[in-house]
């Protein structure tokens, strides 16, 4: 137990909510005072993808892909139950419960505050967020709950490979239910730009560096270089996003709270489903805890990129994915505490 108590989250990760909140404030002020300059940035697009945001998001995702160990996939057959649970929760349950919560709140409970014509875009943002399981911060949550790091890596690797083939069909299907017109070319190109290319680049980089300098140097010297890059890119992205969203938020600051409520409910709901299902099938705690964390958290970097590509920088859909970043860290830290309290 004493070993568990010595585990602490990194400085930036621990206070990520504070950094996000500061970036929100900085972004709103920048949007208010920059005016036409922000309009110029927002129009720098290629195939409906905003170039400054695309570069920043790529810088967020690439360091995560460097950590994927594809050789670990061969070990799936040794302990399949944890992988099966992760796949079922993330791809058969989670996207649909997120769509359901979003539909209930944005079209029914919030009908007095949210214009029905915009409700569909808020739902779309939630769907995009819910269809992308976490691939980066989950390593932090796994560490803090004494998870099996190798098995967590297998779970994350499997999800990354499934994203390549399942993300577009699931998002397309659920957006179709909400009567949103789906530009499939933009959706597919977003996955290629923000998943396929960083994944291949990460794999090639890992292969080249390990062959030249060795696995230990790669893990202890090379990977740490990119850790601040990912966080700085995330914070810079948030500043730009909220600069573009500034006027919408200033005119209706209440919207942040409205968006946060269904996202928080979904997070706890998925955690409890995965946790108790894992216990039911006799998963050991070091596998069950990370499985629950993967299900509860989101690949918000991909969600932000796709929402912007599909609906634009100033859209309600993009705002939902950004609020997802804001609420995720404090909620996940509360779930870490719960997982440790319920350790079995």
RORO-676339 format. One record per residue: x, y, z of N, C-alpha, C, CB in turn; residue in one letter. Coordinates in steps of 0.05 Angstrom, whole numbers, padded with zeros to 5 digits, always signed. Each point is the difference from the previous one (the first is absolute). Last residue first. Glycine has a CB too. Layout:
<sites>
XYZXYZXYZXYZA;...
</sites>
This chain:
<sites>
-00181-00090-00104-00007-00027+00009+00022-00020-00008-00049+00011-00003X;+00020+00104+00015+00019-00020-00009-00006-00028+00012+00035+00037-00004X;-00079+00055+00010-00015-00026-00005+00020-00022-00007-00041+00026-00014X;+00073+00062+00028-00016-00006+00024-00013-00027-00002-00008+00049+00006X;+00054-00015-00081+00019-00007+00022-00014-00008+00026+00034+00030-00021X;-00085+00002-00052+00012-00026-00007+00019-00010+00021-00005+00012-00048X;-00032+00075+00057-00020-00021+00005+00011-00028-00006-00036+00033-00012X;+00090+00043-00006-00004-00003+00029-00020-00023+00006+00011+00049+00006X;-00001-00026-00096+00025-00012+00010-00002-00006+00030+00027+00023-00036X;-00095+00027-00003-00003-00028-00006+00025-00016+00008-00031+00011-00038X;+00032+00083+00045-00019-00011+00020-00004-00030-00004-00023+00045+00002X;+00076+00000-00064+00014-00002+00025-00018-00010+00022+00030+00038-00014X;-00068-00020-00070+00016-00025+00000+00017-00003+00025+00002+00004-00050X;-00054+00075+00039-00017-00023+00002+00016-00026+00001-00036+00025-00025X;+00082+00057+00011-00010-00003+00028-00018-00024+00003+00003+00049+00004X;+00031-00035-00093+00021-00005+00021-00011-00002+00028+00032+00024-00030X;-00090-00004-00048+00010-00027+00002+00020-00004+00024-00006-00003-00049X;-00042+00086+00017-00012-00016+00022+00015-00026+00005-00044+00020-00010X;+00071+00042-00061-00002+00015+00026-00009-00018+00023-00010+00041-00027X;+00012-00073-00063+00027+00002+00010-00001+00013+00028+00019+00005-00046X;-00100-00009-00001+00009-00027+00008+00028+00000+00012-00029-00019-00036X;-00005+00096-00004-00010-00003+00028+00007-00028+00010-00038+00033-00009X;+00057-00018-00080+00018+00016+00017-00008-00001+00029+00010+00030-00039X;-00066-00070-00026+00025-00016+00002+00020+00015+00018-00008-00020-00045X;-00073+00064+00025-00005-00023+00017+00026-00016+00004-00047-00003-00017X;+00048+00076-00043-00001+00009+00028-00004-00024+00019-00019+00044-00015X;+00015-00057-00079+00028+00004+00009+00001+00008+00030+00013+00013-00047X;-00098-00021+00007+00013-00026+00002+00029+00002+00010-00030-00016-00038X;-00022+00095+00020-00007-00013+00025+00014-00027+00004-00044+00024-00001X;+00092+00047-00065-00024-00016+00002-00006-00010+00028+00007-00014-00047X;+00068+00066+00001-00019+00014+00018-00026-00015+00005+00020+00043-00017X;+00051-00076-00042+00013+00008+00025-00019+00012+00020+00041+00008-00026X;-00075-00081-00049+00012+00026+00002+00010+00008+00027-00029+00013-00037X;-00011-00099-00001-00020+00022+00006+00012+00028+00002-00026-00035+00023X;+00076-00049-00047-00028-00005-00009-00018+00025+00003+00006-00048+00013X;+00086+00048+00017+00000-00006-00028-00029-00002-00011+00044-00023+00005X;-00031+00034+00088+00007+00024-00014-00001-00004-00030+00030+00014+00037X;-00044-00088+00018-00022+00019+00003+00005+00026-00015-00010-00020+00045X;+00079-00045-00041-00022-00009-00018-00023+00019+00002+00014-00047+00005X;+00060+00062+00052+00008+00003-00028-00023-00007-00019+00047-00011+00013X;-00058-00002+00080+00002+00028-00006+00005+00004-00030+00017+00010+00047X;-00015-00098-00015-00027+00011+00000-00001+00029-00008-00013-00034+00035X;+00097-00010-00021-00013-00008-00026-00028+00012-00002+00027-00042+00000X;+00017+00057+00081+00015+00013-00022-00012-00006-00027+00042-00002+00029X;-00075-00039+00051-00011+00026-00006+00015+00015-00022-00017+00002+00047X;-00001-00100-00011+00022+00009-00017-00009+00028-00010+00014-00048-00015X;-00052+00005+00110-00003+00003-00029+00026+00009-00013-00048+00012+00007X;+00005-00069+00090+00013+00024-00012-00001-00001-00030+00030+00002+00039X;-00068-00073+00015-00011+00025+00010+00012+00025-00014-00007-00023+00043X;+00036-00068-00064-00028+00004-00007-00010+00028+00008-00007-00049+00004X;+00093+00023+00023+00000+00004-00029-00029+00006-00010+00040-00031-00004X;-00028+00009+00095+00010+00027-00006+00000+00006-00030+00029-00003+00041X;-00053-00084-00009-00020+00020+00007+00008+00028-00007-00015-00031+00037X;+00078-00037-00049-00022-00004-00019-00022+00020+00005+00011-00049-00003X;+00062+00046+00064+00006+00014-00025-00022-00003-00021+00048-00007+00009X;-00062-00041+00072+00002+00029+00005+00007+00015-00026+00013-00009+00047X;-00013-00087-00046-00027+00011+00001+00001+00031+00002-00017-00043+00021X;+00097-00009-00017-00011+00001-00027-00027+00013-00001+00025-00042-00010X;+00022+00031+00093+00019+00014-00018-00009+00000-00029+00036-00012+00031X;-00089-00037+00036-00001+00029+00002+00019+00015-00019-00013-00007+00048X;-00022-00090-00077+00015+00010+00023+00000+00031+00000+00029-00041-00002X;-00111-00018-00038+00025+00013-00008+00015+00009+00024-00021+00015-00043X;-00068-00066+00034+00024-00006+00016+00026+00011-00012-00023-00041+00014X;-00072+00054-00039+00014-00020-00016+00027-00006+00012-00024+00016-00041X;-00031+00048+00083-00018-00022-00004+00014-00023-00015-00039+00032-00001X;+00082+00052+00015-00001-00016+00025-00016-00025-00005+00005+00041+00028X;-00004+00020-00098+00026-00012+00004+00002-00017+00024+00019+00039-00023X;-00097+00011+00008+00001-00022-00020+00027-00015+00003-00030+00025-00032X;+00017+00052+00083-00015-00022+00011-00001-00024-00019-00028+00033+00026X;+00074+00046-00055+00011-00009+00025-00015-00025+00010+00013+00047+00011X;-00044-00001-00088+00024-00015-00005+00011-00012+00026+00010+00030-00039X;-00086+00026+00046-00007-00024-00017+00025-00017-00003-00036+00026-00025X;+00048+00057+00068-00014-00020+00017-00007-00025-00016-00018+00037+00028X;+00058+00035-00075+00018-00011+00019-00013-00022+00017+00024+00044+00002X;-00077+00005-00062+00017-00020-00014+00020-00012+00020-00005+00025-00043X;-00050+00044+00077-00017-00022-00009+00017-00023-00012-00038+00032-00008X;+00077+00052+00031-00004-00017+00023-00016-00025-00008+00000+00041+00030X;+00014+00022-00099+00026-00010+00010-00004-00019+00024+00022+00042-00016X;-00097+00004-00020+00009-00022-00018+00026-00012+00011-00021+00023-00039X;-00011+00054+00082-00018-00023+00006+00009-00024-00017-00038+00031+00010X;+00081+00051-00027+00008-00011+00026-00016-00025+00007+00013+00046+00016X;-00036+00001-00093+00026-00012-00004+00010-00013+00026+00011+00035-00035X;-00093+00016+00034-00002-00027-00012+00026-00014-00005-00041+00016-00022X;+00046+00072+00062-00016-00019+00016-00004-00027-00014-00024+00040+00019X;+00070+00039-00059+00016-00017+00018-00017-00021+00014+00030+00039+00008X;-00068+00030-00065+00014-00021-00015+00014-00020+00018+00007+00033-00038X;-00050+00042+00077-00020-00018-00013+00013-00022-00015-00031+00039-00004X;+00086+00028+00042-00012-00017+00020-00020-00020-00012+00006+00037+00034X;+00031+00028-00091+00021-00018+00009-00010-00020+00021+00034+00037-00009X;-00090+00034-00023+00001-00023-00018+00022-00019+00008-00017+00028-00037X;-00001+00060+00076-00014-00023+00012+00003-00025-00016-00033+00033+00019X;+00064+00054-00047+00019-00015+00016-00012-00025+00013+00025+00042+00008X;-00048+00026-00089-00014-00021+00014+00019-00018+00016-00035+00001-00036X;+00064+00078-00012-00029+00005-00003-00017-00021+00015+00008+00021-00044X;+00086-00031+00040-00006+00025+00015-00030+00006-00001+00046+00018-00012X;-00015-00091-00038+00001-00006+00029-00006+00025+00016+00034-00035-00009X;-00029+00041-00086-00022-00018+00007-00001-00004+00030+00004-00023-00044X;+00068+00072+00008-00025+00015+00000-00024-00017+00008+00019+00029-00036X;+00068-00072+00029-00002+00021+00021-00027+00014+00001+00048+00006-00005X;-00004-00079-00052-00026-00003+00012-00007+00022+00019+00007-00049-00003X;+00077+00046-00043-00020-00002-00021-00028-00001+00012+00033-00023-00030X;+00038+00021+00089+00001+00026-00013-00021+00001-00023+00050+00005+00011X;-00037-00085+00034-00016+00018+00015+00002+00029-00010+00005-00029+00040X;+00047-00037-00082-00028-00008-00002-00018+00019+00015+00014-00047-00003X;+00081+00059+00009-00011+00007-00027-00030-00006-00002+00045-00009-00020X;+00000-00016+00099+00000+00029-00002-00013+00008-00027+00041+00003+00029X;-00027-00095-00015-00022+00011+00015-00002+00030-00001+00004-00039+00031X;+00070-00004-00071-00025-00006-00015-00024+00012+00014+00021-00042-00018X;+00062+00046+00062-00001+00019-00022-00026-00003-00017+00051+00001-00001X;-00034-00064+00069-00007+00026+00012-00002+00022-00022+00023-00014+00043X;+00006-00073-00069-00028-00001+00010-00008+00027+00010+00006-00048+00012X;+00083+00038-00037-00017+00000-00024-00029+00000+00008+00035-00023-00026X;+00028+00012+00094+00001+00028-00010-00018+00003-00024+00047+00005+00017X;-00036-00092+00018-00016+00017+00018-00001+00029-00009+00013-00030+00038X;+00040-00033-00087-00029-00008-00001-00017+00019+00017+00014-00048-00008X;+00080+00057+00011-00010+00008-00026-00030-00005-00002+00045-00010-00021X;+00006-00020+00097-00009+00028+00001-00011+00010-00026+00033+00008+00035X;+00000-00098-00036-00022+00003+00020-00009+00030+00002+00018-00040+00025X;+00057+00003-00079-00026+00007-00013-00023+00004+00020+00016-00026-00038X;+00074+00000+00064+00003+00025-00015-00027+00009-00011+00047-00013-00013X;-00036-00072+00058-00004+00023+00017+00002+00027-00014+00017-00028+00037X;+00002-00056-00085-00029+00006+00005-00004+00024+00018-00009-00048-00005X;+00100+00018-00013-00014+00011-00023-00029+00007+00006+00030-00028-00029X;+00027-00012+00097+00012+00025-00010-00016+00013-00022+00044-00018+00013X;-00068-00066+00031+00009+00017+00022+00010+00027-00009+00011-00041+00025X;-00044-00029-00086-00020+00004+00021+00008+00021+00020-00014-00047-00006X;+00073+00023-00066-00025+00009-00011-00020+00008+00022+00008-00029-00041X;+00073-00014+00064+00004+00029-00006-00025+00012-00011+00048-00009-00010X;-00051-00083+00027+00003+00015+00025+00004+00030-00005+00019-00041+00022X;-00022-00021-00096-00026+00004+00013+00002+00017+00025-00015-00044-00018X;+00088+00055-00064-00009-00020+00020-00026+00008+00013+00048-00012+00008X;+00006+00054-00083+00009+00007+00027-00009-00019+00021-00001+00047-00014X;-00016-00058-00083+00025+00014+00001+00010+00004+00029-00013+00023-00042X;-00070-00067+00022+00020-00015-00014+00028+00014+00002-00036-00017-00031X;-00040+00060+00068+00006-00024+00015+00023-00016-00013-00048-00002+00017X;+00013+00078-00062+00015+00008+00024+00009-00024+00016-00027+00042+00002X;-00027-00056-00080+00026+00011-00007+00017+00006+00025-00020+00020-00042X;-00070-00050+00053+00016-00021-00012+00029+00010-00006-00042-00020-00020X;-00023+00081+00052+00008-00019+00021+00019-00021-00011-00044+00007+00023X;+00007+00054-00084+00019+00013+00018+00010-00019+00021-00023+00044-00007X;-00045-00074-00050+00025+00002-00014+00022+00013+00018-00025+00004-00044X;-00063-00009+00078+00011-00027-00003+00028+00001-00014-00047-00019-00002X;-00003+00099+00010+00009-00009+00026+00014-00027-00001-00037+00026+00021X;-00004+00008-00099+00024+00016+00007+00012-00009+00027-00019+00039-00027X;-00063-00077+00000+00022-00010-00017+00026+00015+00006-00033-00011-00036X;-00043+00041+00081+00005-00027+00008+00024-00012-00016-00049-00006+00012X;+00015+00093-00034+00017+00000+00025+00007-00029+00009-00022+00043+00013X;-00034-00037-00090+00027+00011-00005+00017+00002+00026-00020+00027-00038X;-00071-00059+00045+00017-00017-00017+00028+00011-00003-00041-00015-00025X;-00022+00068+00075+00004-00027+00012+00020-00016-00017-00046+00000+00019X;+00017+00090-00041+00005+00002+00029+00003-00028+00013-00026+00042-00001X;+00011-00028-00096+00019+00021+00008+00008-00003+00030-00020+00031-00035X;-00046-00090-00002+00026-00004-00013+00021+00019+00010-00024-00016-00041X;-00064+00027+00070+00011-00024+00012+00028-00005-00012-00047-00019+00009X;-00002+00089-00047+00008+00007+00028+00013-00024+00014-00038+00033+00002X;+00000-00045-00088+00026+00014-00002+00010+00008+00028-00013+00017-00046X;-00073-00057+00039+00021-00019-00006+00028+00014-00001-00033-00029-00025X;-00042+00084+00037+00002-00018+00023+00023-00020-00004-00049+00005+00009X;+00025+00052-00080+00013+00015+00021+00005-00017+00024-00022+00042-00016X;-00026-00079-00055+00027+00005-00009+00016+00015+00021-00016+00001-00047X;-00077-00018+00060+00018-00023+00006+00028+00004-00009-00040-00029-00005X;-00041+00093+00037+00020+00001-00022+00021-00022+00004-00008+00050-00006X;-00098-00040+00042+00028-00009+00006+00017+00002-00025-00018-00032+00034X;-00076+00077+00015+00012-00008-00026+00030-00006+00005-00033+00029-00026X;-00046-00041+00101+00022+00017-00008+00011-00009-00027+00012+00010+00048X;-00084-00049+00011-00007+00016-00024+00021+00021-00007-00047-00008+00010X;+00048-00063+00059-00008+00027+00009-00005+00019-00023+00028-00007+00040X;-00002-00084-00056-00024-00001+00018-00009+00027+00008+00015-00045+00016X;+00066+00037-00063-00023-00004-00018-00026-00001+00016+00029-00025-00032X;+00053+00027+00077-00007+00026-00010-00024-00001-00019+00048+00014+00005X;-00014-00095+00028-00013+00015+00021-00007+00028-00008+00024-00028+00033X;+00023-00028-00095-00026-00012+00007-00015+00017+00020+00018-00046-00010X;+00071+00070-00012-00018+00005-00022-00028-00010+00006+00038-00004-00031X;+00030-00015+00092-00007+00029+00001-00020+00006-00022+00046+00011+00019X;-00013-00098-00019-00016+00005+00024-00009+00029+00002+00025-00037+00024X;+00034+00010-00096-00027-00012-00002-00018+00006+00024+00020-00036-00027X;+00072+00067+00031-00016+00014-00021-00028-00013-00003+00043+00011-00024X;+00019-00051+00086-00007+00027+00007-00019+00013-00020+00044+00004+00024X;+00000-00093-00032-00027+00002+00012-00009+00028+00006+00008-00044+00020X;+00080+00014-00059-00022-00012-00016-00028+00006+00011+00032-00035-00013X;+00051+00069+00054+00005+00002-00029-00024-00010-00017+00048-00006+00010X;-00045-00003+00086-00008+00027-00009+00003+00002-00030+00015+00019+00044X;+00017-00097-00001-00029+00000-00006-00010+00027-00009-00006-00036+00035X;+00096+00027-00007-00004-00014-00025-00030-00001-00008+00041-00028+00010X;-00017+00065+00073+00010+00017-00022-00004-00013-00027+00034+00019+00032X;-00057-00068+00046-00019+00022-00005+00010+00018-00023-00014-00001+00048X;+00072-00067-00018-00024-00012-00013-00020+00022-00008+00007-00043+00025X;+00067+00069+00027+00008-00007-00028-00023-00012-00016+00047-00008+00017X;-00059+00025+00076+00001+00025-00016+00007-00005-00029+00014+00024+00042X;-00013-00097+00018-00027+00010-00003-00001+00025-00017-00011-00019+00045X;+00095-00017-00023-00014-00018-00019-00028+00011-00005+00027-00040+00015X;+00023+00083+00051+00011+00006-00027-00013-00017-00021+00044+00012+00021X;-00065-00029+00068-00011+00025-00008+00009+00008-00028-00002+00015+00048X;+00041-00089-00008-00027-00007-00009-00014+00026-00009-00002-00040+00031X;+00087+00049+00006+00002-00014-00025-00028-00007-00012+00044-00019+00015X;-00036+00062+00071+00008+00018-00022+00001-00015-00027+00025+00027+00033X;-00087-00043+00055+00021-00015-00014+00008+00016-00025-00018-00046+00017X;-00023+00097+00070-00007-00017-00022+00024-00014-00011-00037+00030-00011X;+00018+00035+00089+00017-00025+00001-00008-00020-00022+00005+00007+00049X;-00038+00085-00039-00017-00021+00011+00015-00027+00002-00041+00023-00018X;+00081+00055-00020-00010+00009+00027-00018-00021+00013+00003+00047-00016X;+00032-00062-00072+00022+00002+00019-00010+00006+00028+00031+00015-00037X;-00092-00012-00034+00008-00028+00005+00022+00000+00021-00012-00014-00047X;-00016+00097+00014-00020-00011+00018+00007-00029+00007-00035+00029-00021X;+00091+00014-00040+00002+00013+00026-00020-00012+00019+00015+00042-00022X;-00018-00070-00066+00024-00011+00012+00005+00012+00028+00020-00007-00046X;-00091+00038-00008-00006-00025+00013+00024-00013+00012-00038-00006-00032X;+00039+00086-00024-00002+00004+00029-00006-00026+00015-00016+00047-00009X;+00020-00056-00086+00024+00012+00011-00002+00002+00030+00006+00025-00042X;-00075-00059-00020+00024-00014-00007+00025+00011+00013-00021-00010-00043X;-00099+00003+00046+00025+00013+00008+00024-00017-00008-00024+00022+00038X;-00070-00026-00094+00011-00008+00026+00028+00011+00005-00028-00041-00002X;-00057+00072-00062+00029-00002-00001+00011-00006+00028+00001+00033-00038X;-00094-00016+00015+00008-00022-00018+00030-00003-00002-00041+00009-00026X;-00007+00060+00077-00006-00026+00011+00010-00023-00017-00039+00020+00021X;+00046+00072-00050+00016-00004+00024-00003-00028+00011-00005+00048+00011X;-00048-00023-00084+00028-00001-00008+00018-00006+00023-00010+00032-00038X;-00080-00016+00058+00003-00026-00014+00029-00004-00009-00048+00003-00016X;+00023+00081+00053+00001-00021+00021+00004-00028-00013-00031+00028+00029X;+00019+00045-00087+00026+00003+00015+00003-00022+00021-00001+00049-00008X;-00081-00043-00038+00021-00010-00017+00027+00001+00013-00027+00015-00040X;-00048+00024+00083-00001-00030+00001+00023-00012-00016-00050+00002+00006X;+00039+00090-00011+00010-00007+00027+00000-00031+00003-00018+00044+00019X;-00019-00010-00097+00029+00002-00001+00012-00006+00028-00004+00035-00037X;-00091-00035+00027+00012-00022-00016+00031+00001+00000-00041-00001-00028X;-00011+00072+00067+00001-00024+00017+00014-00023-00014-00042+00015+00023X;+00018+00072-00061+00028-00004+00008+00003-00026+00016+00006+00049+00000X;-00091-00019-00031+00016-00003-00024+00030-00005+00007-00032+00030-00024X;-00033-00014+00093-00003-00027-00012+00017-00003-00025-00046-00002+00018X;+00073+00068+00063-00016+00002-00024-00001-00028-00013+00013+00048-00007X;+00000-00032+00113+00016-00005-00025-00019-00001-00024+00034-00025+00026X;-00066+00041+00064+00024+00016-00002+00015-00003-00026+00003-00004+00049X;-00085-00043-00023-00006+00028+00007+00025+00018-00004-00034-00016+00033X;+00037-00081-00045-00015+00013-00022-00006+00030+00006-00020-00045-00010X;+00070-00031+00059+00010+00027-00005-00015+00016-00021+00044-00018+00012X;-00067-00073+00015+00003+00015+00025+00010+00028-00005+00010-00043+00022X;-00025-00011-00102-00022-00001+00019+00004+00018+00024-00008-00047-00014X;+00073+00037-00058-00025+00004-00013-00024+00001+00019+00019-00023-00040X;+00072+00012+00071+00000+00023-00019-00026+00004-00014+00048-00008-00006X;-00035-00065+00071+00006+00026+00012-00004+00023-00020+00032-00022+00031X;-00045-00070-00059-00018+00007+00023+00004+00029+00009+00000-00049+00014X;+00059+00015-00080-00027+00004-00010-00019+00008+00022+00009-00034-00036X;+00078+00010+00061+00000+00025-00014-00028+00007-00011+00049-00007-00012X;-00035-00077+00053+00001+00021+00020-00001+00027-00014+00027-00029+00030X;-00023-00045-00088-00025+00001+00015+00000+00023+00021-00005-00050-00007X;+00084+00033-00042-00020+00011-00018-00027+00003+00015+00023-00021-00040X;+00045-00023+00086+00007+00028-00003-00021+00014-00018+00049-00010+00006X;-00054-00082+00002-00009+00012+00025+00006+00030-00001+00007-00043+00025X;+00024-00007-00097-00029+00001-00001-00012+00012+00026+00000-00040-00030X;+00095+00024+00018-00010+00021-00019-00030+00003+00001+00039-00011-00029X;+00000-00057+00088+00006+00028+00006-00010+00020-00021+00040-00017+00023X;-00048-00083-00032-00017+00013+00020+00005+00030+00000+00001-00041+00027X;+00047-00017-00087-00028-00009-00002-00019+00015+00019+00017-00045-00014X;+00080+00061+00008-00011+00001-00028-00028-00009-00003+00046-00007-00014X;+00006+00013+00099+00007+00023-00016-00013+00002-00027+00043-00001+00023X;-00058-00074+00038-00008+00025+00013+00005+00024-00019+00010-00020+00045X;+00017-00066-00074-00029+00002+00003-00009+00027+00011-00002-00050+00006X;+00095+00031-00010-00011+00003-00027-00030+00004+00001+00037-00028-00019X;+00009+00009+00100+00007+00026-00011-00013+00006-00027+00044-00003+00025X;-00052-00084+00013-00016+00020+00015+00005+00028-00011+00001-00030+00041X;+00051-00039-00077-00027-00003-00009-00018+00021+00014+00007-00049-00008X;+00082+00042+00037-00002+00012-00027-00028-00001-00010+00047-00014-00010X;-00029-00029+00091+00003+00029+00003-00002+00015-00026+00029-00009+00039X;-00030-00087-00039-00024+00011+00012+00001+00031+00003-00006-00043+00024X;+00078-00021-00058-00018+00014-00018-00023+00015+00013+00012-00035-00032X;+00088-00004+00047-00020+00010+00020-00021+00015-00016+00034+00003+00038X;+00031-00049-00088+00008-00011+00026-00021+00008+00022+00048+00002-00014X;-00048+00027-00081-00013-00026+00006+00006-00011+00027+00004-00009-00047X;+00035+00092+00013-00029+00002+00006-00011-00026+00009-00004+00036-00034X;+00097-00010+00005-00006-00011+00026-00030+00000+00007+00045+00015+00014X;-00004+00023-00094+00002-00029-00002-00007-00014+00027+00035+00005-00035X;-00028+00091+00023-00026-00011-00010+00001-00030+00000-00007+00041-00028X;+00082+00017+00049-00016-00009+00023-00026-00013-00009+00020+00036+00028X;+00043+00007-00087+00008-00028+00006-00017-00011+00023+00047+00010-00016X;-00054+00081-00013-00016-00019-00016+00008-00029+00006-00005+00036-00035X;+00008+00057+00091+00018-00023-00005-00016-00021-00015+00028+00010+00042X;-00032+00104-00022-00014-00025-00006+00019-00022-00008-00039+00027-00016X;+00060+00067+00038-00001-00018+00022-00012-00028-00006-00003+00040+00029X;+00008+00038-00089+00027-00010+00004+00001-00022+00022+00018+00044-00013X;-00097+00006-00007+00004-00022-00018+00028-00012+00003-00033+00020-00032X;+00010+00058+00079-00015-00023+00011+00006-00025-00017-00036+00032+00018X;+00072+00052-00046+00015-00011+00023-00015-00024+00013+00019+00045+00009X;-00063+00000-00083+00025-00014-00007+00015-00012+00024+00003+00030-00040X;-00081+00029+00048-00006-00029-00004+00026-00016-00006-00045+00013-00017X;+00045+00084+00031-00011-00013+00023-00001-00030-00003-00028+00040+00009X;+00054+00015-00081+00021+00000+00021-00009-00012+00026+00019+00041-00021X;-00082-00029-00048+00019-00021-00008+00023-00002+00020-00012+00008-00048X;-00050+00061+00060-00011-00026+00007+00018-00023-00008-00046+00019-00004X;+00071+00068-00021+00001-00003+00029-00011-00027+00009-00005+00050+00004X;+00001-00027-00096+00027-00003+00008+00002-00005+00030+00015+00030-00037X;-00100-00010+00002+00009-00027-00009+00029-00005+00009-00031+00003-00039X;-00007+00083+00053-00010-00020+00019+00009-00028-00007-00040+00029+00008X;+00063+00041-00068+00013+00004+00026-00009-00021+00021+00004+00049-00010X;-00047-00053-00076+00028-00008+00000+00014+00005+00027+00000+00010-00049X;-00104-00038+00025+00014+00024+00007+00030-00007+00005-00042+00021+00020X;-00030-00072-00085+00016-00004+00024+00016+00026+00005+00003-00051-00007X;-00058+00033-00072-00017+00005+00024+00014-00005+00026-00039-00013-00028X;+00087+00009-00056-00020-00021+00001-00017+00001+00026+00031-00029-00029X;+00036+00095+00042+00006-00017-00023-00019-00025+00003+00049+00016-00004X;-00038+00094+00048-00010-00027-00001+00010-00015-00025-00040+00014+00025X;+00037+00081+00033+00023-00014-00010-00006-00030-00001+00032+00035+00018X;-00089+00035+00019-00004-00006-00029+00023-00014-00012-00028+00040-00003X;+00026-00010+00095-00022-00019-00003-00004-00008-00030-00022+00018+00041X;+00084+00051-00017+00010-00027+00008-00021-00021-00005+00028+00021+00035X;-00054+00068-00050+00021-00008-00019+00010-00028+00006+00013+00049-00006X;-00072-00009+00067-00014-00008-00024+00019-00010-00022-00036+00034+00011X;+00071+00003+00068-00010-00027+00004-00015-00010-00024-00002+00009+00049X;+00031+00079-00050+00024-00017-00002-00009-00029+00004+00030+00037+00017X;-00092+00034-00004+00004-00008-00028+00023-00019-00004-00020+00044-00014X;+00001-00029+00113-00020+00007-00021+00006-00012-00027-00009+00041+00025X;+00054-00030+00069+00014-00004-00026-00019+00005-00024+00029-00033+00022X;-00057+00037+00072+00017+00022-00007+00013-00003-00028+00009+00007+00048X;-00068-00075-00010-00014+00026+00003+00017+00023-00011-00023-00018+00041X;+00059-00071-00039-00022+00003-00020-00014+00027+00001-00006-00049+00003X;+00071+00029+00063+00013+00003-00026-00021+00004-00022+00038-00028+00016X;-00070+00009+00071+00011+00027-00002+00013+00005-00027+00008+00000+00050X;-00038-00087-00033-00023+00018-00002+00009+00029-00002-00028-00032+00026X;+00094-00034-00011-00011-00002-00027-00023+00019-00004+00014-00047-00001X;+00026+00040+00086+00018+00013-00019-00011+00000-00028+00039-00014+00029X;-00087-00033+00038+00000+00029+00005+00017+00015-00020-00008-00009+00048X;+00010-00084-00052-00026+00009-00008-00002+00031+00004-00020-00045+00013X;+00097+00003+00018+00000+00002-00030-00027+00009-00010+00034-00036-00002X;-00026+00018+00094+00016+00024-00007+00000+00005-00030+00029-00007+00041X;-00069-00072-00010-00016+00023+00008+00014+00026-00007-00021-00027+00037X;+00068-00054-00050-00022+00003-00019-00016+00024+00005-00001-00050-00005X;+00068+00029+00067+00012+00010-00025-00022+00004-00022+00044-00024+00011X;-00071-00016+00070+00007+00029+00004+00011+00012-00025+00009-00009+00048X;-00027-00083-00049-00025+00015+00001+00005+00030+00004-00023-00041+00018X;+00096-00020-00013-00008+00005-00028-00026+00016-00001+00022-00043-00013X;+00041+00010+00087-00013+00026-00001-00011+00007-00028+00030+00015+00037X;+00014-00099-00020-00015+00005+00024-00016+00025-00001+00035-00025+00025X;+00025+00003-00095-00025-00016-00001-00017+00005+00024+00024-00035-00026X;+00061+00076+00022-00018+00011-00021-00026-00015+00000+00039+00014-00027X;+00027-00046+00088-00008+00028+00006-00020+00011-00021+00044+00007+00021X;-00041-00114-00006+00018+00021-00007-00011+00028+00004+00020-00032-00033X;-00053-00050+00095-00003+00008-00028+00020+00023-00006-00050-00013+00001X;+00065-00068+00073-00011+00027-00004-00002+00006-00029+00019+00015+00044X;+00001-00099+00036-00004+00007-00028-00014+00027-00003-00003-00049-00011X;+00022+00003+00094+00022+00016-00010-00004+00008-00029+00030-00023+00032X;-00091-00035+00016-00002+00028+00009+00022+00018-00010-00023-00017+00040X;+00022-00078-00057-00021+00013-00015-00001+00030+00007-00026-00043-00002X;+00083-00013+00051+00010+00004-00028-00020+00015-00017+00027-00042+00004X;-00051+00015+00083+00017+00023+00001+00012+00007-00027+00011-00011+00047X;-00063-00067-00036-00017+00024+00000+00017+00025+00000-00036-00025+00024X;
</sites>
